[in-house]
Amino acid sequence: MSESTPRPLAVFDIDNTLADTAHRQHFLERRPRDWNGFFGAAPADPPLPRGVALAVASAADCEVVYLTGRPERCRADTADWLDRNGLPEGRVWMRGDQDRRPARTTKLEVLRRIAKGREVRMLVDDDELVCRAARAAGFRVVLADWAAQAPELTSAQEDEGRT
C-alpha cells in the first residue's frame, strides 16, 4: 500500500460490542422506556475486553471508526468513554437526535456512504439484524457475541430506532 492509499476501515459498533450496557438495561425494561436514564448512564459502562482488544489490534492495519446507534447528543460522553478506555482514535458516526429508523437501516446507510472510495475491511456489531443486512450488502461482518443478551436493547434498536 502506498503512502497515498488510505488504509482500510475497521468499523466498530459501541454498545454491547465495546461497552457493556448490562448495568443500564433496566432503563429499557420500564414502560415508557427511560431513554435519558439509559444514555445518561453510558459513561459508566465497563469495557468489553474482547471488543476492545479487537479494535486495538485492528488499528495496526486499519483506520478504526465507530458506527453507533447512539444519538448525536451523546457525542461528548461517547468520545470521552472511548478515550478513557484506550480505544484507537477514529471518527464516530452517530444517529441524528430525531432519527428513529431501525439500526439495520441507519447503519447500512452510513456503511455504504463511507465505503465509497474506501475499503471497509470489517464491521463489528452485536445486532444480528445489522450484521445480516451488512453481509447481504457485501460487507465482511464480525458478530460481537461476547456481551450478555439484551432483548430490551434489541427491541429498542429495531422497534424504536433509539440505539
C-alpha positions in Angstrom: 0.0 0.0 0.0 1.4 3.4 -1.0 1.5 6.4 1.3 -1.3 8.0 -0.8 -3.6 4.9 -0.5 -5.9 5.3 2.5 -5.8 2.4 5.0 -8.9 0.2 5.0 -11.6 0.8 7.6 -12.5 -1.3 10.6 -15.9 -0.2 11.7 -17.0 -0.9 15.3 -20.3 -0.6 17.0 -20.1 0.6 20.6 -23.0 -0.6 22.8 -22.6 -4.3 23.6 -19.6 -4.5 21.2 -17.1 -2.3 23.1 -19.2 -1.2 26.0 -21.1 -3.4 28.4 -24.6 -2.0 28.7 -25.9 -4.6 31.2 -25.9 -2.2 34.1 -28.3 0.2 32.3 -30.7 -2.3 30.7 -33.2 -1.7 33.5 -34.0 1.7 32.0 -35.3 0.0 28.9 -37.5 -2.5 30.9 -39.8 0.2 32.1 -42.8 1.5 30.2 -42.3 4.1 28.9 -38.7 3.4 28.4 -36.3 5.9 30.1 -34.0 7.0 27.3 -32.5 9.8 29.2 -31.5 7.4 32.0 -30.3 4.8 29.6 -28.0 7.2 27.7 -27.1 9.2 30.9 -25.6 6.0 32.4 -23.4 5.2 29.4 -20.3 6.9 30.7 -20.2 4.2 33.5 -20.2 1.3 31.0 -17.4 -1.1 31.7 -15.4 -2.0 28.6 -15.8 -5.4 26.9 -12.3 -6.8 26.8 -12.8 -8.9 23.6 -14.2 -6.0 21.7 -11.6 -3.5 22.9 -8.8 -6.0 22.1 -10.1 -6.5 18.6 -10.3 -2.7 18.0 -6.8 -2.1 19.3 -5.4 -5.0 17.1 -7.3 -3.7 14.1 -5.6 -0.3 14.4 -2.3 -1.9 13.3 -3.7 -2.4 9.7 -6.8 -0.3 9.6 -8.2 3.1 10.3 -10.7 2.4 13.1 -14.0 4.2 13.0 -17.1 3.9 15.2 -20.7 3.4 14.0 -23.2 3.7 16.8 -26.9 4.0 17.1 -26.4 6.4 20.0 -27.9 9.8 19.3 -25.8 12.8 18.5 -26.5 14.4 21.9 -24.3 11.7 23.4 -21.2 12.6 21.3 -19.1 14.2 24.1 -19.8 11.3 26.6 -19.1 8.7 23.9 -15.7 10.3 22.8 -14.7 10.6 26.4 -15.6 6.9 27.1 -13.6 5.8 24.0 -10.6 7.8 25.1 -10.8 6.7 28.8 -10.9 3.1 27.8 -7.9 3.1 25.5 -9.6 2.7 22.2 -8.0 3.9 19.0 -8.8 7.4 17.8 -11.3 7.5 15.0 -14.3 9.2 13.6 -17.6 8.5 15.4 -20.7 8.2 13.3 -23.9 8.7 15.3 -27.6 8.8 14.6 -29.4 12.1 14.4 -31.2 13.0 17.6 -34.6 12.6 15.9 -33.8 9.6 13.7 -35.9 6.7 14.8 -35.3 4.3 11.9 -34.1 0.8 12.7 -30.4 0.3 13.3 -30.1 -2.0 10.3 -31.3 0.8 8.1 -29.3 3.7 9.6 -26.0 1.7 9.9 -26.2 0.2 6.4 -26.8 3.7 5.0 -23.6 5.0 6.7 -21.6 1.9 5.8 -22.4 2.4 2.1 -21.5 6.1 2.4 -18.1 5.5 4.0 -17.3 2.6 1.6 -17.3 4.9 -1.4 -13.7 5.1 -2.2 -12.6 3.2 0.9 -12.3 -0.5 1.6 -14.3 -1.5 4.7 -12.3 -4.4 6.0 -14.9 -5.4 8.5 -17.9 -4.3 10.5 -18.1 -5.5 14.1 -21.6 -5.3 15.7 -23.7 -7.2 18.2 -27.0 -6.6 16.4 -27.8 -9.7 14.3 -30.1 -7.8 12.0 -27.5 -5.1 11.3 -25.0 -7.9 10.6 -27.3 -9.7 8.3 -28.1 -6.5 6.3 -24.4 -5.6 6.1 -23.5 -9.2 4.9 -26.3 -9.1 2.3 -24.8 -5.8 1.0 -21.4 -7.4 0.6 -19.6 -6.3 3.8 -17.4 -8.6 5.9 -19.0 -8.8 9.3 -17.9 -10.0 12.7 -20.8 -10.7 15.1 -19.9 -9.4 18.5 -21.4 -12.2 20.5 -19.3 -11.6 23.7 -21.8 -9.5 25.6 -24.8 -10.8 27.5 -28.0 -11.0 25.5 -30.0 -7.8 25.9 -33.6 -8.4 24.5 -34.8 -4.9 25.5 -31.9 -3.3 23.7 -32.6 -5.4 20.6 -36.2 -4.4 20.7 -35.3 -0.7 21.1 -32.9 -0.8 18.2 -35.5 -2.3 15.8 -38.8 -1.1 17.0 -38.0 2.4 18.3 -34.8 3.3 16.4 -33.2 4.6 19.6 -29.7 3.0 19.7 
